[in-house]
Each structure stands twice: as C-alpha cells, then as structure tokens.
Amino acid sequence: METRYSNNLRSLLLSVLFLMVPVIILGLWIYVFETNSFASQVEKVKIYQSYFPVFMQSNFILSLIVLVSSFDCYRLCCNKHQEGICKL
C-alpha cells in the first residue's frame, strides 16, 4: 500500500511540474503584454522573447515545449487509469 501511495504521489508531482511549464509561459505572456501596454505589438513580442534563452526564442520551439510538456502530463495521468477513458 505504501508503494502504491508513493507512486501515485510521484506521478501527481511530475504531472503538476509538467503542467506548470505551459502555465508559466502563458503567465509570462500575459505579464509582458499587461505591463507594456504602450509598446507596439512587435516590441511586446521582442520583450517577451528576451525572457528566454536564445534557443527558445522561436515561436515554434516554445509551442513544441508546451505541447510536449502537456502531453507528458496527460500520459502520466492516464498511465494510472489504463482501463479508463484516457487509454493511449
């Protein structure tokens, strides 16, 4: 019973961690756009991208990171309920 509980807790913590990545990226997007309301759209995007390392400044890479992180969270949750709705 103890092992099952610790496995569920570990999966829950990993799921929350993977889910926090897209939430933080979205929160940063909202923060930059709210705090720089007088800047143009192009300037806002440049400010937003300046928060990330060089290899993550592409919209494609950021979208890929969010997609992979969300899928990992989904996969972790569904592995615990293989007989349920979320069967992969």
C-alpha positions in Angstrom: 0.0 0.0 0.0 2.8 2.4 0.9 4.5 1.8 -2.5 1.3 2.5 -4.4 0.7 5.7 -2.5 4.3 6.9 -3.1 4.0 6.0 -6.9 0.7 8.0 -7.1 2.3 10.9 -5.3 5.3 10.9 -7.5 3.1 10.8 -10.6 1.0 13.6 -9.3 4.0 15.8 -8.6 5.5 15.1 -12.0 2.2 15.9 -13.6 2.0 19.2 -11.8 5.5 20.0 -12.8 4.9 19.3 -16.4 1.6 21.3 -16.3 3.4 24.3 -14.7 5.6 24.8 -17.8 2.8 25.9 -20.1 1.1 27.9 -17.3 4.3 29.8 -16.6 4.9 30.6 -20.3 1.3 31.8 -20.6 1.6 33.8 -17.5 4.7 35.5 -18.7 3.0 36.3 -22.0 0.1 38.0 -20.1 2.6 39.8 -17.8 4.6 41.3 -20.6 1.5 42.4 -22.5 -0.1 44.0 -19.5 3.0 45.8 -18.2 4.0 47.2 -21.6 0.6 48.5 -22.7 2.0 51.5 -24.6 4.5 49.4 -26.6 3.7 48.2 -30.1 3.0 44.5 -30.8 6.4 43.9 -32.3 8.1 45.5 -29.2 6.0 43.4 -26.8 7.0 40.2 -28.7 10.7 41.2 -28.5 10.4 41.8 -24.8 8.6 38.5 -24.3 11.2 36.6 -26.2 14.0 38.3 -24.3 13.0 36.4 -21.2 14.0 33.1 -22.8 17.4 31.8 -23.8 18.4 32.1 -27.5 17.4 28.6 -28.4 13.9 29.1 -27.0 13.2 32.4 -28.7 11.4 30.8 -31.7 7.6 30.5 -31.5 7.9 27.0 -32.9 10.2 25.9 -30.2 8.1 27.4 -27.4 5.0 25.7 -28.9 6.8 22.4 -29.1 7.9 22.7 -25.4 4.3 23.4 -24.3 3.0 20.5 -26.4 5.5 18.0 -25.1 5.0 19.2 -21.6 1.3 18.9 -21.8 1.4 15.5 -23.5 3.8 14.2 -20.7 1.4 15.4 -18.1 -1.5 13.7 -19.9 0.5 10.5 -20.3 1.4 10.4 -16.7 -2.1 10.8 -15.6 -3.5 8.3 -18.0 -1.0 5.6 -17.2 -2.6 5.3 -13.8 -6.1 4.8 -15.3 -5.4 2.5 -18.3 -8.8 0.9 -18.1 -10.5 4.3 -18.0 -11.3 6.9 -20.7 -7.7 8.0 -21.4 -6.4 4.9 -22.9 -3.4 5.6 -25.2 
